[in-house]
């Protein structure tokens, strides 16, 4: 996430995402403008949010309003567990490398429990499974280990 002050306006935050960029301008007035720029499109899609709308949307994104039922059930069994979904990009450190080569569990404490690849879902992938750009990973572990996993595999 990159932050830039916009004198007289507020602040802009940019986040690179698969296929483009999301930019958020927070005005001194409290209004938020969300710009979604897709690769290959000349004009971004723009959504203007009031301060209240932005805070509600932020709470939803942070998981304050909805928690997947599977996460609640697992946390009831094993406290402090996090389940997350991440996408491997072409420039990710894990692209083209196997789970074993990355030593994911040993290096990060996290476990890749599934890989969604196109129409295929690989449940409990073998250590020999090679990660590819576009793979959607389902990972499980302790919240403190998630940052190491992200750095090692997704970048």
N, C-alpha and C positions, 0 to 999 in steps of 0.2 A: 504494500500500500504506500503510495507516495502522497505527501501532503504539500500543498503550495498555498501561501497566503495570497489573497487577491485584494490588494489595497482598495479600501472604500466599498468593498463588496462582501468579503467574508473569507472562506477557505474552500479549496478544492481538494478532493481526495480521488486518486486514480487507482483502479485495481485492474490488472490484466486478468482476463478470464479466457476460457477456451473460445476461440473464434472472435475475440475482440477485446473491448475494454468497457468498464463501467466507471463513469466519473460522477461524483456527487459534489455539487456546489452548495455550501451552507451559507446563506445570506445572513447578514447582521439582523435582518428582520425576523429570522426564524424560518423563512421559507427554504425548502430544499428542492433543488433541481437535480434529477437523475438523468444522465445521458448514457445511452447504451449504443456503443459504436461497434458494428459488426464488420469484420474484415470484408472488403470488397464493396461496401456501401458508402456512398459519399456523405449522406446526412445521417446523423445519429437520431435515434428515437429519444424523445424528451418527455419526462413525466415530472410535473411540478407537484410537490407535496407540502402541506402545511406542517408546522412544527409538530402538532398533535398526530397527524397521519404518519410522519416520519418516525416518531417515537413508537407508535403502535407497530409499524412495519419492522422496526429494529427489534422490538420485543419478540415478534413472531420469528424473525430470523435467528435470534439468540436462543429460541426454544422456550420462552416464558409461557406461551399460550398452548403449545402443542408439543408433547413428547411422545415419540413413537411407542406404542404399547410393548413392542419387543424389548425396547430399552428398559422400560419400567419393570418388566418381568425379570429380566436378567439382573438388573441392579438389586432387585429384592433377594435374588439368590446369592449374588456376589457383589457386595457393596463397592462403590467407587469405580465401577467399570464404565468405559466409554465405548460406544460404537460409532464409527464415522465412515463416511463414503468419500472417496477421493478419486480424481481422474488423473491418469498418467498422461503427460503431454509428450510431444515429440522431443522436447528438450529436457525432460525430466531425467535425473540421474539414474533412475531405475529402468529406463527404456532399453530394451534389448538385453536385459540381464535377468537371470533366474532368481527366484526367491532365495535359493541356497547360496548363490554367488553374493547376494546382498547381505546374507546372514541376518535377515530381518528380525527374527525373534531374539537372537543373541545381542545384536547391536542396539535394538530399540525397545525390546520388551513387548512389542505389539505383534499381533498375529493377523495375517491375511486369511479371512475365513471364506471369502468368495470373490470371484472376478466376473464381472459382466463384460462380455466382449461381443459386441454386435447383438445377435439374437441368441447367443450362447451364454449360459451361466455355469461357471465352474465352481462347484461347492467344495470346500476344503481342498484347495489346489495343492498338488504335489510340490515339494521343494524344487523340483526340476523345471517347473512352469516358468516360462520366459515372459516377462511383462512387455506389453506393446503399447504404443501410443494409442490413446482412446480407451484403454482398459479402465473400467470403473471398479475400484477396489472397495471391499467392505472389510474394515479392520476393527479389531477388538483389543483392548488393553486398558492400562491405567492412564488417566488424563495427563499425568506428568510425562508420559512416554510419547505422547502424540507429536510433540515438536520434533523429537529426534527421528521419528518415522517419516514425518513430512520432509525433513531435510535430506534424509538418506534416499528416499524413494521418489517423492514427487517434486521436490525442489521448490 
